């Protein structure tokens, strides 16, 4: 900041009066009738109004000038009005007959007050209170200071150390008590604002890119962002080709992206993931899970590209298991992406509510150390790398539809080129092309979902849910066209003991209600009082495979195991009916293979 043209210096503005005496005829009546707090406010506002907010002024100059102006005003306040009849050079007691008694005088300041420091920060450094959840009047905000230069140019920095560093620069000798008081004053005084929600505006290193109109705007304090890409938007940036003299190879990022998968649809959605990471205000409503059971598949290198595209301070690494832990999500108040390379094998997510809210931008309760819990919103994209399907307690479709599972099926064993990750993907010209291509040359507002992703999600559904594993196996293998509810639960108990011995079995009622939701996916419908004739007339081999004692034909005493799997049944049942009658195994028609042989062959 600089002083505006024709603005008198702070001393001139309040009279050239020494701090310890007044012996001239300068008129100083401006602050005489104000209470002390009003005096502080008036002199501070007047000083700040006289500064040009677009120019730099050293911290020490701000402190010295405002302190001088304040003490001049205090002097005026203590002396009262000058007697107009007093001659020039008259003693103070004669020139100022209404001066306050020594005991009533206000002491001059040795440093700015916490209120003054807070006021300077608000006026000159555009400090604001950035709401964390979009609600007014609940104290749920972070103080952010606008950065007009440096690597965070154009952003509001909400880090506590940034605010404290600014306070200390304005008041180098500030005590711990006054530091806390200044922070409290800031929270009271700052105007409360919402983070920028415009879906089209994308903060990049050299401005704000308007995605809708494809133009670059200048930074402006009115656009409230706390993170950005650290890469410049360069019009018509070209895809650079890098030659490696050591191995004789040529490399470019477009070809490299195409090498990550043989499926063009997967490559397409990976480009979309890069673009989505740059656009935090777009509600993607999906978390990207990069999935492969083997190493050296490119997941980690792709994540390195996303991190480089965003830059330091704009992303956080938060494993899936941490979404159920206290104090692990504080970074979400100031970043625009979650990028996690590693998730522990065997990860189990017991509490998925926070995870789901973070994915869809809904409020979640944020616990921060030494602060009260508060509702918060996260706007941005989450990318998780998984080598094994994590187990989720929440097996609802509302969870599954939040997931975009992208398979990485290729392996680069024996042909690793570490310089791609360590060097090429961090180069300025490579990143500028990726940013230009994803923001200017691509247009999309939702992810395309490759068939490979749909299949991977189906596998995930089954692997994550023992009931789906049961349904996947039983509905496909069943020979009956009517499966009574009681039979299915009895079968489930034996199946569970065999396949998930350490797991927790569903209760009967939970089993019934959960199975009803997923059975239609397998072509079975729940019906009441269904006649068993022509639907349960053949042996059900699942009875023998899992030794379901309750449904064996105990009246039969012979050696034909097929007869054991054909119990006497009731006339009707409440149960699941196959939509279309499936084919009957060959041994039931020809009699060439015994039931026991069929069972053994299927094991």
C-alpha positions in Angstrom: 0.0 0.0 0.0 1.1 3.6 -0.6 -0.3 6.8 0.6 -2.7 8.4 -1.8 -1.6 11.5 -3.7 -1.9 14.8 -1.9 -2.5 12.9 1.3 -0.6 14.6 4.2 1.7 12.5 6.4 0.2 11.0 9.5 1.9 13.7 11.6 0.6 16.5 9.4 -2.9 15.1 9.4 -3.1 15.5 13.2 -0.9 18.5 13.7 2.9 18.7 14.1 2.6 18.1 17.8 5.3 16.4 19.8 4.1 13.5 21.8 5.1 15.1 25.1 4.0 18.7 24.7 2.0 21.1 22.5 3.3 24.6 21.9 1.8 25.7 18.7 -1.6 27.0 17.5 -2.7 23.9 15.4 -6.4 23.3 15.7 -7.0 19.8 17.1 -10.7 19.5 17.9 -11.4 16.3 15.9 -11.2 13.8 18.7 -12.0 15.9 21.8 -15.6 14.9 22.2 -15.1 11.2 21.4 -14.9 8.5 24.0 -11.6 6.6 23.9 -12.9 3.6 21.9 -14.5 6.0 19.4 -11.2 7.9 19.1 -9.3 4.7 18.3 -11.8 3.8 15.6 -11.9 7.2 14.1 -8.2 7.6 13.8 -7.7 4.1 12.5 -10.4 4.4 9.9 -9.1 7.8 8.8 -5.6 6.5 8.4 -6.7 3.4 6.5 -9.0 5.5 4.3 -5.9 7.5 3.2 -4.0 4.5 1.9 -3.9 3.1 -1.6 -4.7 -0.6 -1.1 -3.2 -1.5 -4.4 0.4 -0.6 -3.5 2.9 -2.0 -1.0 3.8 -0.3 2.2 6.3 -1.8 4.6 4.9 -3.3 7.7 7.0 -1.1 9.9 5.7 2.0 8.1 2.2 1.0 8.7 2.9 0.4 12.4 4.9 3.7 12.8 2.4 5.9 11.0 -0.7 4.5 12.6 0.9 4.6 16.0 2.0 8.2 15.5 -1.5 9.2 14.3 -3.1 7.4 17.3 -0.8 9.1 19.9 -1.3 12.5 18.3 -5.0 11.9 18.7 -4.6 10.8 22.3 -2.6 13.9 23.0 -5.4 16.0 21.6 -7.9 14.0 23.6 -5.9 14.6 26.8 -5.3 18.4 26.2 -8.8 19.4 25.2 -9.5 22.5 23.0 -6.9 25.2 22.8 -7.8 28.6 24.2 -8.1 30.8 21.1 -7.0 33.9 23.1 -3.8 32.2 24.3 -0.8 33.7 22.6 1.6 31.7 20.5 4.2 29.9 22.7 2.0 30.1 25.8 2.6 27.4 28.4 0.5 24.3 28.0 -1.6 25.1 31.2 -2.5 28.5 29.7 -3.1 27.3 26.1 -5.1 24.3 27.2 -7.1 25.3 30.3 -9.4 22.3 30.1 -6.6 19.7 29.9 -7.4 16.5 31.8 -5.9 16.0 35.1 -2.9 13.7 35.1 -4.9 10.9 36.7 -7.6 11.1 34.0 -5.3 11.2 31.0 -5.1 8.3 28.5 -1.7 6.8 28.2 -0.1 6.9 24.8 0.4 3.6 23.0 3.7 1.8 22.6 2.2 -0.5 20.0 -1.0 -0.9 18.1 -3.9 -2.4 20.0 -5.3 -5.9 19.0 -8.3 -4.1 17.5 -6.1 -1.9 15.4 -4.0 -4.8 14.1 -7.1 -6.7 13.2 -8.6 -3.7 11.4 -5.4 -3.2 9.4 -5.4 -6.9 8.3 -9.1 -6.7 7.3 -8.7 -3.5 5.3 -5.3 -3.8 3.7 -5.0 -7.6 3.4 -8.7 -8.4 2.6 -9.1 -10.8 5.6 -12.5 -12.5 5.6 -14.3 -15.3 7.4 -14.8 -18.2 5.0 -17.8 -20.2 5.9 -17.2 -24.0 6.1 -20.7 -25.2 5.6 -22.6 -22.4 3.9 -24.6 -21.4 7.0 -24.7 -18.0 8.5 -24.3 -16.9 12.1 -22.9 -20.1 13.6 -19.3 -19.2 14.0 -18.4 -22.0 11.6 -15.7 -20.3 9.5 -12.0 -19.9 9.0 -10.2 -16.6 8.8 -8.5 -16.3 5.4 -6.0 -13.6 4.3 -5.8 -12.7 0.6 -2.5 -13.3 -1.0 -1.6 -10.7 -3.7 1.7 -12.2 -4.6 3.9 -15.3 -4.1 3.0 -18.9 -4.9 -0.4 -18.6 -3.3 -1.3 -15.4 -5.3 -5.0 -15.1 -5.8 -5.9 -17.4 -2.9 -7.2 -16.8 0.7 -4.7 -18.5 3.0 -6.5 -19.9 6.1 -3.6 -21.5 7.8 -3.2 -20.4 11.4 0.5 -19.8 11.0 -0.1 -17.4 8.0 -2.5 -15.2 10.1 -0.1 -15.2 13.1 2.9 -14.4 10.9 1.0 -11.3 9.5 0.0 -10.2 13.0 3.6 -10.5 14.2 4.9 -8.5 11.1 2.6 -5.6 12.1 3.3 -5.9 15.8 6.7 -7.6 16.2 6.7 -7.6 20.0 3.2 -8.9 20.5 2.6 -11.0 23.6 0.8 -14.3 23.6 -2.2 -12.7 25.2 -2.4 -10.0 22.7 -1.9 -12.5 19.9 -5.0 -14.4 21.1 -6.9 -11.2 21.5 -6.0 -10.1 18.0 -7.2 -13.5 16.6 -10.4 -13.2 18.5 -10.9 -9.6 17.2 -10.4 -10.8 13.7 -13.1 -13.5 14.1 -15.5 -10.9 15.4 -14.7 -8.2 12.8 -14.1 -10.0 9.5 -16.9 -10.0 6.9 -18.2 -13.5 6.4 -18.2 -14.8 2.9 -18.9 -18.0 1.0 -16.2 -19.8 -1.0 -16.6 -19.3 -4.7 -19.2 -21.8 -5.9 -19.3 -20.9 -9.6 -18.9 -24.2 -11.5 -17.3 -22.5 -14.5 -14.5 -20.8 -12.6 -11.2 -22.7 -12.2 -8.3 -21.2 -10.3 -5.0 -21.8 -12.0 -1.5 -20.3 -11.3 -1.8 -17.2 -13.5 -5.5 -16.4 -13.1 -9.0 -17.8 -13.0 -10.0 -19.8 -16.0 -13.7 -19.4 -17.1 -14.4 -23.0 -18.3 -17.7 -22.0 -19.9 -16.4 -19.1 -22.0 -12.8 -20.5 -22.4 -11.1 -17.3 -21.2 -8.6 -16.4 -18.5 -9.7 -13.8 -15.9 -7.5 -11.8 -13.5 -7.3 -12.7 -9.9 -9.6 -10.6 -7.7 -10.3 -10.7 -4.0 -14.0 -11.1 -4.7 -13.3 -14.6 -5.9 -12.8 -16.6 -2.7 -10.6 -19.6 -3.4 -8.3 -21.5 -0.9 -6.5 -23.7 -3.5 -5.6 -23.6 -7.1 -3.5 -25.4 -9.7 0.1 -24.2 -9.6 0.3 -24.5 -13.4 -0.2 -21.6 -15.8 -2.9 -21.6 -18.4 -1.0 -21.1 -21.7 -3.1 -20.6 -24.8 -2.4 -23.1 -27.5 0.1 -25.0 -25.4 1.6 -27.9 -27.5 2.1 -31.5 -26.5 5.9 -31.7 -26.0 7.9 -34.6 -27.3 10.9 -35.5 -25.0 13.8 -37.5 -26.4 15.9 -39.7 -24.0 19.4 -40.0 -25.3 20.2 -42.9 -23.0 17.6 -45.4 -24.3 16.8 -43.6 -27.5 13.1 -43.3 -26.8 10.7 -40.5 -27.5 7.9 -39.7 -25.0 4.9 -37.5 -24.9 2.1 -37.4 -22.4 -0.7 -38.2 -24.9 0.9 -41.4 -26.0 1.8 -42.3 -22.4 -1.9 -41.9 -21.3 -2.9 -44.3 -24.2 -0.4 -46.8 -22.9 -2.0 -47.0 -19.5 -4.9 -49.1 -20.9 -5.8 -51.0 -24.1 -9.4 -49.8 -23.6 -9.9 -46.4 -25.2 -12.9 -45.7 -22.9 -10.6 -46.2 -19.9 -8.1 -43.7 -21.4 -10.9 -41.3 -22.0 -12.1 -41.3 -18.4 -8.6 -41.0 -17.1 -8.3 -37.7 -19.1 -11.6 -36.7 -17.5 -10.2 -37.4 -14.0 -7.3 -35.1 -14.7 -9.8 -32.4 -15.8 -12.1 -33.0 -12.9 -9.3 -32.5 -10.4 -8.9 -29.0 -11.6 -12.6 -28.1 -11.2 -13.5 -28.3 -7.5 -16.8 -26.6 -7.8 -18.3 -29.1 -10.2 -20.3 -31.7 -8.3 -18.9 -35.0 -9.6 -20.6 -37.1 -7.0 -18.2 -39.9 -7.5 -14.9 -41.0 -5.9 -12.4 -42.4 -8.4 -10.9 -45.8 -7.3 -7.9 -46.9 -9.3 -7.9 -50.7 -8.9 -5.4 -53.4 -9.6 -4.3 -56.4 -7.7 -0.8 -56.3 -9.1 2.0 -53.8 -8.9 3.8 -51.9 -11.7 0.4 -51.0 -13.3 0.7 -47.2 -13.6 -1.7 -46.2 -10.9 1.0 -44.4 -8.8 2.5 -42.7 -11.8 -0.9 -41.4 -12.9 -1.5 -40.1 -9.3 1.9 -38.3 -9.5 0.6 -36.5 -12.6 -2.5 -35.4 -10.9 -0.5 -34.1 -7.9 1.9 -32.2 -10.1 -1.0 -30.7 -12.0 -2.5 -29.3 -8.8 0.7 -28.5 -7.0 1.7 -28.4 -3.3 -1.0 -27.3 -0.9 -3.9 -28.1 -3.2 -4.3 -31.8 -2.4 -4.2 -34.1 0.6 -3.5 -37.8 1.0 -6.1 -39.3 3.2 -6.5 -43.2 3.2 -9.9 -44.6 3.3 -9.5 -45.9 6.9 -9.0 -42.4 8.1 -12.5 -41.3 7.2 -13.8 -42.9 10.4 -11.0 -41.4 12.6 -11.0 -38.2 14.5 -8.7 -35.2 13.5 -7.7 -36.7 10.2 -9.8 -34.5 7.8 -8.7 -31.0 8.8 -6.9 -30.5 5.4 -10.2 -30.7 3.6 -11.0 -27.1 4.6 -8.4 -25.8 2.2 -7.6 -28.4 -0.6 -9.5 -29.3 -3.8 -8.5 -32.9 -4.1 -7.8 -36.1 -2.2 -5.1 -38.2 -3.9 -4.0 -41.4 -2.0 -1.5 -43.8 -3.5 -1.7 -46.5 -0.9 -4.5 -48.1 1.1 -3.8 -50.9 3.5 -4.6 -54.4 2.4 -7.6 -55.6 4.4 -9.0 -52.1 4.9 -12.4 -52.2 6.5 -14.6 -49.1 6.5 -16.9 -49.3 9.5 -18.4 -45.8 9.2 -19.1 -44.7 5.7 -21.3 -41.7 6.4 -18.4 -39.2 6.3 -16.9 -40.8 3.3 -20.2 -40.6 1.4 -20.7 -36.9 2.4 -17.2 -36.0 1.3 -17.8 -37.6 -2.1 -21.0 -35.8 -2.8 -20.2 -32.4 -1.2 -22.7 -32.8 1.7 -22.1 -31.5 5.2 -20.0 -33.7 7.5 -18.9 -33.2 11.1 -15.2 -32.1 11.2 -13.2 -32.8 14.3 -10.1 -30.6 14.7 -7.7 -30.7 17.6 -8.3 -28.1 20.4 -11.4 -26.9 18.5 -15.1 -27.7 18.8 -16.5 -30.1 16.1 -18.2 -28.3 13.3 -20.1 -29.1 10.2 -18.0 -28.7 7.0 -18.4 -29.1 3.2 -15.7 -30.4 0.9 -15.7 -29.4 -2.7 -13.4 -31.4 -4.8 -12.4 -34.8 -6.2 -11.3 -37.9 -4.3 -8.9 -40.4 -6.0 -8.0 -43.6 -4.1 -5.6 -46.3 -5.2 -6.6 -49.8 -4.1 -4.8 -53.1 -4.6 -7.6 -55.0 -2.9 -11.3 -54.2 -2.7 -11.8 -52.6 0.7 -14.6 -54.0 2.8 -17.5 -51.6 3.5 -20.0 -52.0 6.3 -22.3 -49.9 4.1 -23.4 -52.2 1.3 -26.2 -49.9 0.0 -26.6 -48.8 -3.6 -26.2 -45.2 -2.3 -22.6 -46.2 -1.5 -21.9 -48.1 -4.8 -23.2 -45.4 -7.1 -20.7 -43.0 -5.5 -17.8 -45.1 -6.8 -16.1 -44.9 -10.2 -13.8 -48.0 -10.2 -11.2 -47.8 -13.0 -9.3 -51.0 -13.6 -5.5 -50.8 -14.3 -5.0 -54.2 -16.0 -1.6 -53.7 -17.7 1.7 -54.4 -16.1 5.0 -52.6 -16.8 7.2 -55.2 -15.2 10.7 -55.2 -16.8 10.0 -52.1 -18.8 9.9 -49.5 -16.0 11.1 -46.0 -16.9 11.3 -44.2 -13.6 12.3 -41.0 -15.3 8.7 -40.6 -16.5 7.4 -40.2 -13.0 10.5 -38.5 -11.5 11.1 -36.1 -14.3 8.8 -35.9 -17.3 5.5 -35.6 -15.5 6.8 -32.7 -13.5 8.0 -30.6 -16.4 6.5 -27.2 -16.8 5.7 -27.6 -20.5 4.1 -31.1 -20.0 1.9 -29.8 -17.2 0.9 -26.7 -19.2 -0.2 -28.9 -22.1 -2.2 -31.2 -19.8 -3.9 -28.2 -18.2 -4.6 -26.5 -21.6 -6.0 -29.8 -23.1 -8.2 -30.7 -20.1 -9.6 -27.1 -19.6 -9.7 -25.7 -23.1 -10.0 -28.6 -25.5 -12.2 -30.9 -23.5 -15.9 -30.4 -22.6 -17.6 -32.6 -20.0 -19.7 -32.2 -16.9 -19.9 -35.8 -15.8 -17.7 -38.9 -16.1 -18.2 -41.3 -18.9 -18.3 -44.8 -17.3 -16.5 -47.5 -19.3 -18.0 -51.0 -19.5 -14.8 -52.2 -17.7 -15.7 -49.9 -14.8 -19.2 -51.2 -14.6 -17.9 -54.8 -14.5 -15.3 -53.8 -11.9 -18.0 -52.3 -9.7 -20.1 -55.4 -10.1 -17.1 -57.5 -8.9 -16.7 -55.0 -6.0 -20.4 -55.4 -5.0 -20.0 -59.1 -4.8 -16.6 -59.2 -3.1 -17.7 -56.6 -0.5 -20.9 -58.3 0.5 -21.2 -61.9 1.6 -24.9 -61.8 0.9 -24.2 -60.9 -2.7 -21.6 -63.7 -2.9 -24.3 -66.0 -1.6 -26.9 -64.8 -4.1 -24.4 -64.8 -6.9 -23.7 -68.5 -6.3 -27.1 -69.8 -5.2 -29.4 -68.1 -7.7 -27.2 -69.2 -10.5 -26.9 -72.9 -9.4 -30.4 -73.5 -8.1 -32.4 -76.2 -9.9 -35.7 -75.3 -8.2 -37.7 -72.5 -9.8 -39.2 -71.6 -6.4 -36.8 -71.1 -3.5 -38.8 -70.8 -0.3 -37.6 -68.0 2.1 -37.1 -70.4 4.9 -35.0 -72.7 2.7 -32.8 -69.8 1.6 -32.1 -68.8 5.1 -31.3 -72.3 6.2 -29.0 -72.7 3.2 -27.4 -69.3 3.9 -26.5 -70.4 7.5 -24.6 -73.5 6.2 -23.1 -71.6 3.3 -21.9 -68.8 5.6 -20.2 -71.3 8.0 -18.3 -72.8 5.0 -17.3 -69.5 3.2 -17.2 -66.8 5.8 -16.3 -68.6 9.1 -15.0 -65.5 10.8 -17.8 -63.2 9.7 -21.0 -62.0 11.3 -24.1 -63.8 10.0 -27.2 -61.8 9.3 -30.2 -62.4 11.4 -33.2 -64.0 9.8 -35.1 -60.7 9.4 -32.1 -58.8 8.1 -31.4 -61.6 5.7 -35.0 -61.5 4.4 -35.1 -57.7 4.0 -31.6 -57.5 2.4 -32.2 -60.4 0.0 -35.4 -58.8 -1.3 -33.5 -55.8 -2.5 -30.9 -57.6 -4.6 -32.8 -60.7 -5.8 -34.3 -59.0 -8.8 -30.8 -58.3 -10.1 -30.4 -62.1 -10.5 -33.8 -62.7 -12.1 -35.8 -63.7 -9.1 -38.9 -62.1 -7.6 -40.4 -62.5 -4.1 -44.0 -63.8 -4.1 -46.5 -64.9 -1.5 -48.2 -68.3 -1.5 -46.6 -69.7 -4.6 -47.6 -73.3 -5.5 -44.7 -75.6 -5.5 -46.0 -78.0 -8.1 -43.8 -78.0 -11.2 -41.3 -75.7 -9.5 -39.8 -77.9 -6.8 -40.3 -81.4 -8.4 -36.6 -82.0 -9.1 -33.8 -82.5 -6.6 -32.1 -79.4 -5.3 -28.4 -80.2 -5.3 -27.5 -77.2 -3.1 -29.1 -79.2 -0.2 -26.4 -81.9 -0.6 -23.5 -79.5 -1.4 -24.0 -77.6 1.9 -25.6 -80.5 3.9 -28.7 -78.5 4.7 -30.2 -81.1 7.2 -33.5 -79.3 7.6 -34.3 -79.9 3.9 -33.1 -83.4 3.3 -35.5 -86.3 2.6 -35.0 -88.1 5.9 -37.7 -90.7 5.0 -35.5 -92.1 2.3 -33.1 -94.9 3.5 -31.5 -95.8 0.2 -28.1 -94.9 -1.4 -29.3 -92.6 -4.1 -28.2 -89.2 -3.0 -30.4 -87.5 -5.5 -33.4 -88.7 -3.6 -31.9 -87.1 -0.4 -32.0 -83.8 -2.2 -35.7 -84.1 -3.0 -37.7 -83.6 0.2 -41.4 -83.7 0.6 -42.6 -80.1 0.1 -45.7 -78.1 1.0 -48.3 -77.1 -1.5 -47.2 -73.5 -1.4 -44.5 -71.2 0.0 -43.6 -67.6 0.3 -40.4 -67.4 -1.7 -38.5 -66.4 -4.8 -39.6 -67.4 -8.2 -37.3 -67.5 -11.2 -38.4 -65.1 -13.9 -37.6 -67.6 -16.7 -37.3 -71.3 -16.1 -33.6 -72.2 -16.6 -32.2 -75.2 -18.2 -32.1 -78.5 -16.2 -28.7 -80.1 -15.7 -28.1 -83.0 -18.1 -28.0 -85.7 -15.5 -31.6 -85.0 -14.6 -32.6 -85.8 -18.1 -30.4 -88.6 -19.2 -29.6 -90.3 -15.9 -26.1 -90.9 -17.1 -24.4 -89.1 -14.2 -25.3 -89.7 -10.6 -26.0 -86.8 -8.3 -23.0 -87.5 -6.2 -20.8 -87.5 -9.3 -22.3 -84.2 -10.4 -21.6 -82.7 -6.9 -18.1 -84.0 -6.9 -17.4 -82.5 -10.4 -18.6 -79.1 -9.3 -16.4 -78.9 -6.2 
